[in-house]
C-alpha cells in the first residue's frame, strides 16, 4: 500500500497550516499597506487632511429678515443674514466641500452648502425685489451694492458669478429635493450673464476688453467654463459643454507653449502672450480641462484635441515638479517659492485624468507625491497655507515673487479638497 506524504494537501500538520496562514495574512497586509502608502503618504493621511480642511469651513449661518419694506431706511434696518459670502474662491471651496462627501460621507458638508446657498438665494431675491417695493427715497443702488452679495447684484465679469454658480448647480444636482425657486432664479441669472452677456471675441472666446488694453485669462476658463459644464449637465444640453471646450481650445492656441505649459494670459491688441507661466493660472486650465472632459460626449469631435492639450500640459508639469512634489509660483523658475493652490490643482487634474483612463496609471504617483508635499502646509485645525493671493497678469518676474501668501488664504482650501477626494477615488470609477 502506497504511503501518502504528510505534506500533501489535505494532510498538512495543523501547526504548519497555522504558520502558513499567518505568513500569508502578513504578506497580504503588507501588500495592502504598500498599495495605500505611496510617495510617503497613505490614504488614511489624505482622508485626514480633507476631513480637517472641510470641517474648518463650517461656521454658523443665520438667515435674514426679508419682510416687505417701503424705504431704503427700512431695508437698512432689516436684519441681514450672517455667515454667507459670494466670491469665486469661496465658490471653489463650497464645490470642494460637496465633492469631499464622495469619500468621507460627511452629511454636515452637504447640509452646510445647501443651507448657505438657500440663504444666499433668499437674500438675493429680497434685494432684487427692493427695486419695485421701495418707493420712499434713499440710495437703493448703494444699499444693494453694499450687501454681502455685491458681486451677484452687479455682475460685470466672470469672477463675480461663474464659480459660485457652479457650486450652486452642483448642490442642486445632488439634492434635487431641496432646490428652491430662489436658487433657480440665481443660477438663471448667472447663466444669462455667462452665456449671453459676458464679452467674447468673434470666435466665442471669453476676454476682458477693459483690462490692460484687452486680455484673455486662463483663469476665465474656470470662472466661465466650469459653470457652462455644470449648466450643460443640469439642462442635459451638450452645447454648453462644447462652448467650454471651444474656449479651452481657442485659448490654448494663444497661450500654450511648446512645453505644454501656459503663459498667464494673452494681450489681444498686441497679439502676444504674457511673459510668465504662473502656477495657479495653469491650475485653472488643468481643472477646467478635466471637468470639461468628464462631461463632454465621448463622440464629440472636440474631445481628441482637449486630451491632446491635457496630456501636453501634464508632461510639461512633470518636468518642473519639485523634489518634494510641489510646483512653483512661476512653474519654470526653480528659484521661486512653492505654491499650494497650484500644486493641489495639478494633483486633482492628474488624478482625475488617471481615474478616467485618459493618461497612463503611473501618473497617479505624480499626484500622490504632490499631495504629500501639500500636507506640510495644512494646519492641525484645517487651515491651508502657502497660497498666493489673487493675482493680475504680471509684466515682470518680481511681481510674482512678491505676491503675498496670507495664512489660510481662501484660494487654497477648495482645491486641496478636490485633490484629496480624487486621490481617494482611485480605482473606484
Backbone torsions as a table, in degrees:
resi	resn	phi	psi	omega
1	UNK	NA	130.8	-176.9
2	UNK	-74.7	131.7	178.9
3	UNK	-84.0	143.5	176.7
4	UNK	-92.5	129.7	179.0
5	UNK	-64.6	138.3	-175.6
6	UNK	-63.6	-15.7	-178.4
7	UNK	-102.5	9.5	173.0
8	UNK	-72.2	141.9	-178.2
9	UNK	-49.7	135.7	-178.5
10	UNK	97.9	-13.4	-178.4
11	UNK	-131.4	23.0	179.9
12	UNK	-73.3	141.0	176.2
13	UNK	-61.0	144.1	-176.3
14	UNK	-60.1	-37.6	-178.6
15	UNK	-64.3	-40.0	179.5
16	UNK	-66.7	-41.2	179.2
17	UNK	-60.5	-41.5	-180.0
18	UNK	-63.3	-44.3	179.6
19	UNK	-65.5	-40.9	179.5
20	UNK	-64.1	-42.7	179.7
21	UNK	-62.9	-43.1	-179.9
22	UNK	-63.1	-39.9	179.8
23	UNK	-65.8	-41.5	179.0
24	UNK	-64.8	-40.8	178.6
25	UNK	-64.6	-40.0	178.9
26	UNK	-64.0	-44.1	179.4
27	UNK	-62.3	-42.5	179.6
28	UNK	-62.7	-41.8	179.6
29	UNK	-65.0	-41.9	178.6
30	UNK	-64.9	-40.1	178.5
31	UNK	-62.9	-43.6	-179.8
32	UNK	-63.2	-43.6	-179.3
33	UNK	-66.8	-35.4	178.1
34	UNK	-65.4	-37.7	179.1
35	UNK	-67.7	-31.5	-177.0
36	UNK	-90.4	-12.8	-178.4
37	UNK	-123.0	103.3	177.9
38	UNK	-133.0	148.4	-177.6
39	UNK	52.7	35.8	173.1
40	UNK	77.6	12.3	179.1
41	UNK	-139.1	136.9	-179.7
42	UNK	-101.1	163.8	175.2
43	UNK	-59.7	-37.0	179.9
44	UNK	-63.4	-38.7	178.3
45	UNK	-68.2	-40.1	177.4
46	UNK	-61.7	-45.3	179.8
47	UNK	-61.5	-40.1	179.5
48	UNK	-62.8	-41.8	-179.3
49	UNK	-63.1	-49.5	-176.5
50	UNK	-70.3	-28.8	175.2
51	UNK	-64.7	-44.5	179.3
52	UNK	-65.0	-44.5	-178.2
53	UNK	-65.9	-42.1	-179.9
54	UNK	-63.9	-46.7	-179.0
55	UNK	-64.3	-28.8	179.5
56	UNK	-63.6	-20.9	-177.9
57	UNK	-85.7	-17.9	-176.3
58	UNK	-71.3	129.3	175.4
59	UNK	-151.1	173.2	-175.2
60	UNK	-70.6	133.9	174.3
61	UNK	-114.1	131.9	179.2
62	UNK	-128.6	125.3	-179.6
63	UNK	-72.1	161.3	-179.1
64	UNK	-95.8	-176.4	176.2
65	UNK	-104.4	112.9	-173.5
66	UNK	-109.5	37.4	179.7
67	UNK	-67.2	152.1	176.0
68	UNK	-65.1	135.1	180.0
69	UNK	-130.1	157.0	-177.6
70	UNK	-110.3	-8.2	-177.4
71	UNK	-142.3	160.9	177.6
72	UNK	-65.1	-36.4	179.3
73	UNK	-62.1	-41.8	178.0
74	UNK	-66.2	-36.0	178.0
75	UNK	-65.0	-40.5	178.8
76	UNK	-65.7	-31.4	-178.3
77	UNK	-77.6	-20.2	-179.8
78	UNK	-67.3	145.0	-178.3
79	UNK	-71.5	122.5	177.9
80	UNK	-83.1	154.7	177.0
81	UNK	-66.9	157.8	-179.8
82	UNK	-123.4	144.8	174.7
83	UNK	94.7	-8.7	-179.3
84	UNK	-91.5	160.1	175.3
85	UNK	-151.2	160.2	179.3
86	UNK	-142.4	97.5	178.6
87	UNK	-154.8	159.2	-176.0
88	UNK	-65.5	-40.4	178.2
89	UNK	-68.5	-30.5	175.7
90	UNK	-68.0	-34.1	175.9
91	UNK	-62.8	-41.2	176.9
92	UNK	-64.5	-38.3	-180.0
93	UNK	-64.2	-46.6	178.8
94	UNK	-62.9	-38.6	176.6
95	UNK	-63.1	-42.9	177.1
96	UNK	-62.7	-37.8	177.4
97	UNK	-61.5	-44.8	178.5
98	UNK	-61.6	-46.3	-178.2
99	UNK	-64.9	-33.7	-177.7
100	UNK	-61.7	-26.2	-178.9
101	UNK	-67.0	-17.3	178.6
102	UNK	-65.5	-22.5	-180.0
103	UNK	-118.3	-20.7	179.4
104	UNK	-98.3	-26.8	-176.5
105	UNK	68.0	16.2	-176.1
106	UNK	-78.3	104.2	-177.3
107	UNK	-67.4	-20.0	179.8
108	UNK	-63.0	-31.4	178.7
109	UNK	-67.0	-48.0	177.4
110	UNK	-57.3	-47.6	-177.2
111	UNK	-59.9	-43.5	-179.0
112	UNK	-63.2	-48.0	-177.1
113	UNK	-64.4	-44.6	179.3
114	UNK	-59.7	-47.1	-178.9
115	UNK	-65.3	-43.9	179.0
116	UNK	-56.6	-49.0	-176.3
117	UNK	-68.3	-37.2	178.5
118	UNK	-66.2	-38.6	176.5
119	UNK	-64.9	-45.5	177.1
120	UNK	-55.7	-45.5	-177.3
121	UNK	-66.3	-41.9	178.1
122	UNK	-64.8	-42.3	180.0
123	UNK	-64.2	-43.4	178.1
124	UNK	-61.6	-44.3	-179.8
125	UNK	-58.3	-40.4	179.0
126	UNK	-68.3	-44.8	179.6
127	UNK	-62.5	-43.1	179.2
128	UNK	-64.4	-34.9	179.9
129	UNK	-69.4	-18.6	179.4
130	UNK	-64.0	-24.4	-178.5
131	UNK	-61.9	-30.1	178.6
132	UNK	-104.5	-21.1	-175.8
133	UNK	-87.9	-28.8	-177.4
134	UNK	-84.9	122.8	-177.6
135	UNK	-122.1	2.2	-171.9
136	UNK	-124.3	81.8	167.2
137	UNK	54.1	-175.4	177.4
138	UNK	90.2	166.4	-179.2
139	UNK	-90.9	86.2	-177.9
140	UNK	-64.3	-44.8	-179.5
141	UNK	-62.1	-40.6	178.5
142	UNK	-62.6	-37.8	-179.7
143	UNK	-68.4	-48.9	-177.4
144	UNK	-66.9	-36.7	-179.8
145	UNK	-74.3	-17.6	176.4
146	UNK	-88.1	2.8	-178.0
147	UNK	-79.3	172.6	177.7
148	UNK	-69.4	-9.4	179.0
149	UNK	-109.4	29.4	-177.4
150	UNK	-50.0	-47.5	-176.1
151	UNK	-62.5	-38.8	178.9
152	UNK	-71.2	-35.4	179.4
153	UNK	-66.8	-45.7	-173.1
154	UNK	-89.0	-30.3	-172.3
155	UNK	49.0	-139.3	179.3
156	UNK	102.3	-17.2	176.7
157	UNK	-162.6	167.7	-177.2
158	UNK	-69.8	-31.7	178.0
159	UNK	-56.4	-31.3	-172.5
160	UNK	-77.0	-9.6	-172.3
161	UNK	-148.8	-33.1	-169.0
162	UNK	-64.6	-44.9	-178.5
163	UNK	-67.3	-45.4	177.7
164	UNK	-65.3	-39.1	177.8
165	UNK	-64.3	-36.9	178.5
166	UNK	-60.6	-49.1	-177.8
167	UNK	-68.6	-33.6	177.9
168	UNK	-65.2	-41.7	176.1
169	UNK	-62.8	-42.1	178.4
170	UNK	-58.7	-43.8	178.5
171	UNK	-64.4	-41.0	179.7
172	UNK	-65.3	-39.1	178.5
173	UNK	-65.6	-40.0	-179.2
174	UNK	-73.7	-29.5	-174.1
175	UNK	-130.7	65.1	-176.7
176	UNK	-61.0	-26.3	-179.8
177	UNK	-70.1	-16.4	-176.7
178	UNK	-103.6	-1.5	-175.2
179	UNK	-67.9	134.7	-179.8
180	UNK	-109.3	157.2	175.2
181	UNK	-57.5	-35.6	179.7
182	UNK	-64.7	-38.8	177.1
183	UNK	-65.1	-41.8	177.9
184	UNK	-59.1	-39.6	179.4
185	UNK	-64.3	-38.5	-179.9
186	UNK	-66.3	-49.2	-177.1
187	UNK	-67.9	-30.0	175.8
188	UNK	-68.1	-36.3	176.3
189	UNK	-64.1	-44.8	179.0
190	UNK	-63.1	-44.5	-179.4
191	UNK	-61.7	-40.7	178.9
192	UNK	-60.5	-39.1	178.9
193	UNK	-68.6	-51.6	-174.3
194	UNK	-64.3	-43.7	-174.7
195	UNK	-79.8	-40.9	-168.5
196	UNK	-110.5	-24.3	-169.5
197	UNK	-117.0	-23.9	178.3
198	UNK	-60.9	136.2	-179.8
199	UNK	-64.2	138.3	179.8
200	UNK	-138.3	154.9	170.6
201	UNK	-74.6	167.9	-179.3
202	UNK	-54.6	-28.5	179.9
203	UNK	-85.7	3.2	176.5
204	UNK	95.6	4.1	-177.5
205	UNK	-80.6	132.7	176.4
206	UNK	-58.4	138.8	171.5
207	UNK	-152.8	169.4	-178.0
208	UNK	-118.8	90.1	-173.6
209	UNK	-65.5	-22.5	-176.7
210	UNK	-96.7	0.2	-177.0
211	UNK	-101.8	116.9	174.7
212	UNK	53.8	38.4	178.0
213	UNK	81.6	4.9	180.0
214	UNK	111.9	107.4	-175.3
215	UNK	-135.5	154.6	168.9
216	UNK	-110.0	138.5	-175.9
217	UNK	-121.7	131.1	172.5
218	UNK	-62.4	-27.4	177.1
219	UNK	-55.2	-36.7	-175.5
220	UNK	-70.4	-15.9	174.6
221	UNK	-62.3	-37.8	174.8
222	UNK	-78.4	-48.8	-173.8
223	UNK	-57.7	-35.3	178.1
224	UNK	-107.5	-41.1	-172.6
225	UNK	-66.8	-43.2	-178.2
226	UNK	-69.2	-31.6	172.5
227	UNK	-63.6	-44.1	178.8
228	UNK	-58.4	-39.9	178.0
229	UNK	-60.3	-49.9	-178.1
230	UNK	-67.1	-36.3	178.1
231	UNK	-64.7	-38.8	176.8
232	UNK	-65.3	-40.8	176.8
233	UNK	-63.6	-45.8	-177.2
234	UNK	-61.4	-37.8	-177.1
235	UNK	-100.3	3.7	-178.7
236	UNK	53.8	46.3	-175.8
237	UNK	-134.6	111.8	-176.3
238	UNK	-69.7	-17.2	-176.0
239	UNK	-62.9	-31.6	179.1
240	UNK	-72.9	-36.8	178.1
241	UNK	-68.7	-38.2	176.8
242	UNK	-67.5	-31.3	174.4
243	UNK	-60.8	-46.3	177.4
244	UNK	-61.2	-42.3	-179.6
245	UNK	-62.6	-44.0	-179.9
246	UNK	-65.1	-34.7	176.5
247	UNK	-61.7	-41.4	177.6
248	UNK	-62.8	-48.0	-176.8
249	UNK	-62.4	-42.9	-178.9
250	UNK	-67.2	-42.5	178.2
251	UNK	-67.9	-35.7	179.5
252	UNK	-59.2	-37.7	-179.9
253	UNK	-63.8	-24.3	-177.4
254	UNK	-100.0	-27.5	-168.9
255	UNK	-120.4	-21.6	-177.9
256	UNK	-78.0	130.9	179.7
257	UNK	-88.2	174.0	-179.1
258	UNK	-63.2	-24.0	179.7
259	UNK	-85.3	4.1	178.6
260	UNK	90.6	-16.6	179.7
261	UNK	-83.9	153.6	-174.6
262	UNK	-105.1	141.0	169.8
263	UNK	-75.9	153.5	-175.1
264	UNK	-81.3	67.3	173.4
265	UNK	109.6	175.8	-176.4
266	UNK	-144.3	135.7	178.9
267	UNK	-96.1	107.0	-173.0
268	UNK	-64.5	-44.2	-176.9
269	UNK	-63.8	-40.0	-177.7
270	UNK	-88.5	-8.8	-179.3
271	UNK	55.4	48.5	178.0
272	UNK	-146.6	151.7	179.3
273	UNK	-82.8	162.9	176.1
274	UNK	-64.8	161.7	-172.3
275	UNK	-82.3	-15.5	-171.8
276	UNK	-129.7	154.3	-178.1
277	UNK	-101.5	82.3	-176.4
278	UNK	-67.8	139.2	-176.1
279	UNK	-58.6	-58.0	-174.7
280	UNK	-68.5	-29.1	174.3
281	UNK	-57.9	-43.4	175.2
282	UNK	-66.7	-33.7	179.3
283	UNK	-62.5	-41.1	177.1
284	UNK	-59.4	-37.5	178.6
285	UNK	-63.0	-49.8	-177.0
286	UNK	-59.4	-48.2	-178.6
287	UNK	-62.2	-44.5	-178.2
288	UNK	-66.4	-37.6	177.1
289	UNK	-57.7	-50.5	-175.4
290	UNK	-73.8	-31.2	175.7
291	UNK	-65.5	-41.7	-178.5
292	UNK	-69.7	-46.8	179.1
293	UNK	-61.0	-32.4	-179.2
294	UNK	-66.2	-25.2	-176.5
295	UNK	-108.8	-16.3	-176.5
296	UNK	-71.5	138.7	179.6
297	UNK	-54.3	136.3	-178.3
298	UNK	-58.5	-26.1	-176.9
299	UNK	-97.1	4.2	-178.4
300	UNK	-62.7	134.3	177.3
301	UNK	-67.3	-12.8	178.7
302	UNK	-81.3	-18.1	-171.9
303	UNK	-61.5	-48.3	-179.0
304	UNK	-57.9	-38.3	-179.3
305	UNK	-67.8	-40.2	177.7
306	UNK	-62.7	-42.7	179.4
307	UNK	-65.7	-37.3	176.5
308	UNK	-61.6	-43.9	179.4
309	UNK	-64.9	-43.1	-179.6
310	UNK	-63.0	-47.7	-178.8
311	UNK	-61.7	-41.0	-179.9
312	UNK	-63.8	-41.8	179.6
313	UNK	-65.7	-44.0	-179.4
314	UNK	-62.5	-41.4	177.4
315	UNK	-62.6	-39.0	176.5
316	UNK	-65.8	-39.3	179.1
317	UNK	-64.3	-40.6	-178.1
318	UNK	-60.2	-31.3	-177.8
319	UNK	-75.9	-19.1	-177.6
320	UNK	-116.9	13.2	176.5
321	UNK	-72.1	134.5	179.9
322	UNK	-70.7	163.7	-176.1
323	UNK	-60.5	-30.2	-179.2
324	UNK	-89.7	6.6	176.8
325	UNK	99.4	-12.9	-176.2
326	UNK	-83.2	164.8	170.3
327	UNK	-116.9	160.6	-171.7
328	UNK	-91.2	163.5	176.7
329	UNK	-56.0	-46.0	166.6
330	UNK	-114.4	122.5	-162.1
331	UNK	-60.7	-40.0	-174.8
332	UNK	-99.9	23.0	176.1
333	UNK	-118.2	89.1	-174.1
334	UNK	-63.4	-15.1	179.3
335	UNK	-81.3	-10.6	-177.9
336	UNK	-83.7	165.8	-176.3
337	UNK	-74.4	154.3	179.6
338	UNK	-78.3	145.3	-172.6
339	UNK	-128.0	131.0	-170.7
340	UNK	-75.1	-46.5	-172.8
341	UNK	-63.1	-43.9	178.6
342	UNK	-62.9	-42.1	179.3
343	UNK	-59.9	-42.5	178.9
344	UNK	-65.6	-39.7	179.2
345	UNK	-62.3	-43.2	179.3
346	UNK	-67.8	-39.9	177.6
347	UNK	-60.4	-42.9	178.5
348	UNK	-62.2	-50.3	-176.7
349	UNK	-63.5	-42.2	-179.6
350	UNK	-67.0	-43.4	178.9
351	UNK	-63.3	-42.4	178.2
352	UNK	-63.6	-40.7	179.7
353	UNK	-63.3	-37.3	175.7
354	UNK	-68.5	-47.4	-177.5
355	UNK	-60.6	-31.6	-179.5
356	UNK	-92.1	-0.1	174.9
357	UNK	80.6	20.4	-178.6
358	UNK	-87.3	-23.5	178.7
359	UNK	-134.3	168.0	-176.5
360	UNK	-63.0	139.6	-178.9
361	UNK	-57.3	-24.4	-179.7
362	UNK	-61.1	-20.8	-179.7
363	UNK	-68.9	-15.5	178.7
364	UNK	-61.6	-29.8	178.1
365	UNK	-64.9	-31.5	176.7
366	UNK	-64.4	-43.2	-179.2
367	UNK	-68.7	-41.2	179.6
368	UNK	-66.2	-39.4	177.6
369	UNK	-61.8	-39.3	178.0
370	UNK	-62.2	-44.1	-178.4
371	UNK	-68.1	-34.3	175.9
372	UNK	-61.4	-34.0	176.4
373	UNK	-71.3	-34.0	-179.1
374	UNK	-66.2	-35.9	-171.2
375	UNK	-51.9	-36.8	-178.0
376	UNK	-64.9	-17.7	-178.7
377	UNK	-98.3	4.8	178.5
378	UNK	-103.9	123.7	-176.4
379	UNK	-78.4	169.9	-178.6
380	UNK	-60.1	-32.0	-178.6
381	UNK	-96.3	9.0	173.5
382	UNK	96.4	10.9	173.1
383	UNK	-73.2	152.2	-178.3
384	UNK	-120.7	116.7	-177.2
385	UNK	-107.5	175.2	177.3
386	UNK	76.6	26.0	-175.8
387	UNK	-113.1	134.2	179.0
388	UNK	-71.8	142.5	175.3
389	UNK	-70.0	173.8	175.9
390	UNK	-53.0	141.1	-167.9
391	UNK	-139.5	131.4	176.1
392	UNK	-80.0	176.9	174.0
393	UNK	-74.8	117.3	-176.5
394	UNK	-88.3	147.5	180.0
395	UNK	-100.5	-14.5	177.9
396	UNK	-140.6	155.7	-174.1
397	UNK	-63.0	-34.0	-178.0
398	UNK	-58.8	-32.4	178.5
399	UNK	-59.3	-44.8	-179.6
400	UNK	-72.8	-36.3	-179.8
401	UNK	-61.4	-39.4	-173.1
402	UNK	-91.0	4.0	177.5
403	UNK	-62.2	140.4	-176.5
404	UNK	-74.7	156.6	176.8
405	UNK	-127.7	73.8	-178.0
406	UNK	-62.2	152.4	175.4
407	UNK	-61.4	132.3	175.6
408	UNK	55.4	41.4	176.6
409	UNK	-59.3	140.2	-172.5
410	UNK	-63.0	-24.2	-177.8
411	UNK	-65.8	-17.7	-175.3
412	UNK	-93.7	-20.9	-167.9
413	UNK	-70.8	-54.1	-175.3
414	UNK	-63.1	-39.1	-176.9
415	UNK	-72.0	-29.3	172.8
416	UNK	-64.0	-40.5	177.4
417	UNK	-63.8	-42.3	179.1
418	UNK	-63.2	-44.3	-177.8
419	UNK	-63.8	-50.4	-178.9
420	UNK	-61.8	-40.0	179.3
421	UNK	-62.2	-46.7	-177.7
422	UNK	-64.8	-36.4	177.3
423	UNK	-63.0	-40.2	-179.6
424	UNK	-74.4	-15.3	177.5
425	UNK	-84.8	-2.0	-177.8
426	UNK	-54.9	130.5	178.4
427	UNK	79.0	2.0	-176.7
428	UNK	-107.5	4.0	-179.0
429	UNK	-117.6	NA	NA
